[in-house]
Amino acid sequence: MTLLLHDPGRRETKSDPLSLAGGDVNRSKIGHIPALDGIRGVAILLVLICHFIPGGEATKHGIGQILARIAILGWSGVDLFFVLSGFLITGILLRSKPLPRYFVNFYGRRVLRIFPLYYFVLAVVAIGLFTIPSWSSYDKLRTHWASYWFYATNFICARHGWAILAEKKLDLTFLWSLAVEEHFYLFWPLMVWLFSERSLTRACVAMIVIAPILRWLSPYLGQQDIAPYALTQCRMDSLATGALLAVMVHYKSPAEVLRRLGWIGLISAILWLAYVVQSVRFHGYAAGPFRVGGHSILAFMFAAMICLALMGGWTAALMTWRPLRFFGVYSYGIYIYHGLLQAYLLDWFIPRRFTFHTGHIWVGILPHYFLCIAVPTLIAVVSYHLMEKQFLKLKRFF
């Protein structure tokens, strides 16, 4: 897959992760699609908007309440991450399949991208649990320590509930989505290597069909309410939808794929709009039918969005907007650091402090969000350039 957009007026340097000539982040050896960085930026911003919804009086009445009901829909950003990961990883694997060192190259590059930051943060948390006095009582986090190191956090949460990995000032439940993606990275390369195009397509369709069934069966199996949301097998339809799109555009043009299956994305967008209206009216993540099929609906809609971005036009132009690409390039670090600091940021930057003597608490919501997003973003940028980038230089060996 080749570059879709290029700005000849901008200098390209390998030291600039936003440059088409640079960007060790989110890049394969084959090529780099700038619009997909923007889509990743949309995903991380949705997550941040959801996770930093202010509590207290700011969101109980009037404009603040309406904004909170819209912001909570940002949980869908995780679904967008899953679809995009399924698409990107499958595309890389399909292009690499005929090449030597297929497994070594893939896993080597994944390890260099994911492990340094992930295990650095875990090491910091481990030190904090033994040195920070206010963390001395966080026994739950010590008990399930192995689940963080071996990407089993989603299984622990599904079995015991979110609270099992959450303490007053340290909440590690955000690691569940990283566990789901890591499980995908572990088994999917083997399937791509073993299966033909037709068999891989059938496998994707099977996963898309089976996941909602497992979500439907979850209550009857005695699982926690969050199991359909957190378990890998219950979320594989999002990853498989992205993978199926990658298989299709590997052999056909995005325009042809969208022409044949775009109606599914359109119907999904209409259904999602109906859910948005319901959520704004009643506030929250719907149970029942949406919990069973809603993630599939989102996956189809996001796949159509990716397909549109691949075709160029206004969607690609919007997704290559530099601020969106900036958040997309640093999204991995932003996601990890925002989760680690979430409790502190929500306490430090409460909207009441930014009312500017207007008497309206909702006025403080904008500066609240700005600061809550700016802090983990700044840390992520510094972390990337001081630490992660040094490991990414080793990708030349893979």
N, C-alpha and C positions, 0 to 999 in steps of 0.2 A: 504494500500500500504506500503510495507516495504522498508527498506533502500536498495539502489541498490549497493552502493559502500562504502567500509570502509577501512581505512588505519590503520592497526594494529600497525604500528610503530609510530603513532602520539598519544600523550597523549590527552585524551578526558576530558575536564573540562566544567562545566556548566557556568563558567564565560567567556568563549571564544565563541563569537557568530559565529566563523568559525568552531567550533568544532561540531561534530555530536552529542555530548552529551549536548551541549549548544544550542546557537542559538535560543533564544526566538523570534528573528526576523524570519518571513517567515516559521513558524512551526505550525503545528496543533498537537493536542494531539495524533493523530494516528501515525504519522511518519514524517520523514523529508527526502527529496530527494536532496542530495547535488548538483547533476547536474543541477537542476532547479535554484539554486542560481547562477550558472555560466551563465545560459541563461538570467537571470535577469541582470547579470553584462554586458552581451553583449548589452542588451537593453539600459541600462543607458549610456554606453559608446557611443553608436550610437547617442543618444540624445545630449550628451555633445559635440561630434565632430561637430554635425550640428549647435548647438546654439552658439558655440564659433568660428565659421568661422570668421577670421579676415577681417576687411574692409580695404578700402584704396588701395594703390598700390600693396600690397602684393598678392592680388588674381586677379589682372587685366590682367596679362600677364604670359606666359610661364608655368613653373612648378606650380607656385602658383595658377594659374587659373585652371589647371587640378585638383589639389588637392581640390580646393574649389568645383568644380563640382562633385567630388566624395563624399566629406564630406557632401554636402547638402542632400544626400540620407539618412543621419542619422535620418531624420524625421520619417523613418520607425520604429525606436526604440519604438515609442509610440504604434504602431500597435502590436509589439511584446509584450509589456507590457499588452495590452488588451487581446491578445490570452492567455498569461500565466495566467493572473488573472482569466479569464473565466475557464480555466482548473483547477487551484488550488482551487478556491472557490467552484466550482461544486463538485470536488472530496471530499472536506471537508464536504460539505452538504450531499452528498450521504452516506458517511460513518457515519455521525452523525444522519441520518434520523431515525434509529430505537431507538436512545437513548433518555432518558428523557431530558427536558430543551433544546430542539433543538434550539428554537429561542433565548432564553436567553443566552445560551452558545455562539452561533455564534455572535450575536450582541455585547455581552459583550467583546469578544476577539477583534472584529473589532474596537470597540470604544477605547480600550486600545492601540491598535496598531496605529490608525490613528489620533485620535483627539488631544492628548497632543501636538505633534509637530505642527500640522496644526494650532490649535488655539493659540499656543504660538507665532508662526510667525505672525499671524494676529494681535495679541496684540502688538507685537513689531512694526509692520507697523502702527497701529493706534496711538501709542505713537509718532512715528516719524512724522506722518502727522501734529501733533499739536506742536511739539517741534523743528523739524529741519527746519531752515529758508528757505533752498532751496526747501523744499517740501510744503511750505505754499500756493503755487499757484496750487497745484494738485487737483483742484476742481472735476475733473471727477472721481477720485478715491473715494472721499468722497460721491459723489452723488450715486454711485452704491455700497456702502459699504455692504448693506444687501446681495448682490449676493455672496460675498465671504463667509459670515458666513453660508449661507444656500445652498452652492454648486450649485449656479445658474450661475456661470461665463461663462460656455459654451453657455448658452442661451443668455446672454447679448452680448457676442462677436458675436454670429451668427446674432443677430438683428442689432447691430451697427457697427460691424467691430472690428478688433484687437485693433485699436487705442483707443477704449473707455476705456481700462484698462491699457493703456501705457502712461507714462510720460517720461520726458527726462532721469531721473535717477532711475525711479521705474516702472518696467513693471511686472504686475501681470497676464498677459495673460497665463502664464504657468499653472495656476490653472485650466484651462478648462478641461484638461485630468483627473485631480483628481475628478472633478465634474461628468464626465462620469462614472468613476469607482464607485463612491459613489451611483449614481442612480442604477447601477447594483446590488450593495450590498443591496439596499433597497427592490427591488422587486423580485430578483431571489430566495432567500430562500423560499419565499411563494410558488413559482412555483415548486421548487424541492419537497417541502413537499406535495403539492396537487397532482402532476402528477405521473403517473406510468412511468416505464422506456420507454415504447413505446410512451406515450404522451409527455414525456420530449424530446425525440428524435425528434418528429414531431415539437415541439415548437422551438427547435434549428434550424431545417431545415427551418422553416417558417421565423425566424428572419434573417437567412442567405440570403434568397431570397428577403425579403421585403426591407432590408437596401439599396441594390444597386438601387432598384426602387425609393426609397425616395430620394436618391442622384440625380438620373436622373430627378425627378420631381422638385427638389429644385429651379432651375432657373424659371420654369413656375409658381411657387408659389410666386414669387417676393422676394425671400430670398437673402441675401448677398452671395457673391461668396464663403465665408468661411463656410457657413452653412453646406454643405455636409461633411466638414471636422470636424466640431466642435459639431454638434448636437448629442445628445445621440442616438436618433432613427436612425440616419444615420450611426452610428458607431457600432451598436449592432451586425453586422455580425462577427466582429472580436472577440467580447466576446462570441458570440454563437458558433463560431467555436471551441474555447477552451473548452467551456462547452460540446459540442458534443463529443469531443475527451475524456473528462473525463467520460462521460456516457459510451462510448464504452470500454475504458480500465477498467472500473469498473466491467464489465462482461466478457471481453475477454482480452487476453494478448496483450501487445503492438505490439509484432511480428505479431500476427494474424491481428490486425487492420492495420498495415503498409502493410502487404501482400495484403489485400483486397483493401485498398484505397491509397496506396503509390503512385500510378500513378497520382493521383490528385496533390499531393505535387510535383512530378517530373515535371509535365506540368507547374505548378505554378512557379517553380524555373526557368524554361526555359523562360517563359513570363517575369518574373522579370528581368532576365539577359538582355533580349531585351530592357526593360525599362531603365536599368542601362546604356546600350550603348547609348540610345537616350539622356538620361540626361547628360552624359558626353559630348556629342556632342553639345547639345542645352541649357543645364544648366537650371535646375529648376524642379518644381513639375508640371507634365503634366496635362493639362485640358482634356476635352472631354472624350473619352472612359476610360482612366485610372482613372479619378476622379470618374467615375461610378462604374467600376468593379475592379479597381486596389487594393483597400483595401481588397477585398475578395480574390484576388490572393495572396496577402501577407499573409493573415490569413491562407490559406491552406498550404502555404509553411512553415510558422512558426509552424503550428500544426504538420507537418511532422518532423520538426526539434525536437520538444518536444518528439514526439514518438520515434525517433531515440535515444534521450538521455535516455529515459526510458528503452530502450532495453540493455543499456550498450555498450560495444565496444568502438571504438575510439571517437565517438561523446560524450559519457558520460565521457570518460577520459579527453577530451579537456575541457568540461564544468565544470569539477571538479578541473581544474587548480586553485590553490589557489588565484592568483591575480584576476581572473574573479569572483570567489566566494566572495572575499572581496568586490568588487564593488557591487555585487548583494545583499549582506547582508545589506549594508548601502545605497542601491539605493534610498530608500524613502527620507531620509534626504538629500542625494546629490541632488536629483531632486528639492526639495524645496529650498535649500540654493543656488543652482546654478541659479535658476530663480530670486531669490531676489537680487543676486549680479551681474547678467549678465552684466548690463550696465557698472558698475564700473570696472569689470575685463577686459572687452573689451577695456576700456580706459586706464587702468593701464598697461596692458601687451601687447602693440602693437608690432607687429613683427619688426618694424624699430629699436626698442631699443635693439634687440638681433641679429643684423646682424654681429656683431663681426668684423667690418671694412672690410667685404668681398665685399661690394658694391651690394650684392644680398639680397633683402628684404625677398625672400622666405626662406632663411636660418633661419630667426627668427621665422618661423611658428612653428617648433617643441618646442622650449622653451615657446612660446606663449601658446600652448596647454597644456604643462606640468603644467605651473603655473595656468592657468585658471581652470584646472581640480583639481589640488592639493588643492587649497584654499577651495572650497566648500566641498571637500572630508574630509579634516582635520576637518572642522567645524562640518560636519555630524557625524564623529566618536566621537568627544568630546560631541556633543549634545546627542548622543545615550547613552553613558556611564554615563553622568551626570544627564540626565533627563528621556529620553524615557525608559531606562532600568528599572527605578524605577516603572514605571507604568506597564511594562510588567510582573513584578513579581506578579502582581495581577491576572494574567491569571490562576493561580492555582485554583481560585474560579469558573472558567468557564471550 
